[in-house]
Amino acid sequence: VVLGMVMQIPVSVSWESILVGVISASVIGVIAGIQPAKKAARLNPIEALK
């Protein structure tokens, strides 16, 4: 979009594309966070701090 503004080329980004990007990033973030969270939940807090 910025490059299009600099080069004065008309650029359009649909709301659907933005929505798909936001949802995809959110799903990937949740999936990537589940495994470390499960592992951390099993640890004893005192042992984890050592």
C-alpha positions in Angstrom: 0.0 0.0 0.0 2.8 2.4 0.9 4.7 1.5 -2.2 1.6 2.1 -4.3 1.2 5.6 -2.7 4.8 6.5 -3.4 4.6 5.3 -7.0 1.1 6.7 -7.4 -0.3 3.3 -8.4 -3.9 2.7 -7.3 -3.9 -0.1 -4.7 -7.0 -1.6 -3.1 -7.0 -4.1 -0.2 -10.3 -5.7 0.5 -11.7 -6.1 4.0 -11.9 -9.8 3.4 -8.1 -9.9 2.9 -7.5 -8.0 6.1 -9.9 -10.2 8.0 -8.3 -13.4 6.7 -4.9 -12.1 7.7 -6.0 -11.1 11.2 -7.8 -14.4 11.8 -4.9 -16.5 10.4 -2.4 -14.7 12.6 -4.6 -15.1 15.6 -5.1 -18.8 15.1 -1.4 -19.4 14.5 -0.6 -17.4 17.7 -3.0 -19.5 19.7 -1.7 -22.8 18.3 1.9 -21.7 18.9 1.1 -20.8 22.5 -0.8 -23.9 23.5 2.2 -26.3 23.7 4.5 -24.1 25.8 1.6 -23.2 28.1 0.7 -26.8 28.7 4.4 -27.5 29.5 4.6 -24.6 31.9 1.4 -25.6 33.6 2.9 -29.0 34.5 6.0 -27.4 36.1 6.4 -26.8 39.8 6.8 -23.0 40.1 9.7 -23.4 42.6 11.6 -25.8 40.3 10.9 -23.6 37.3 12.6 -20.7 39.0 15.8 -22.6 39.7 
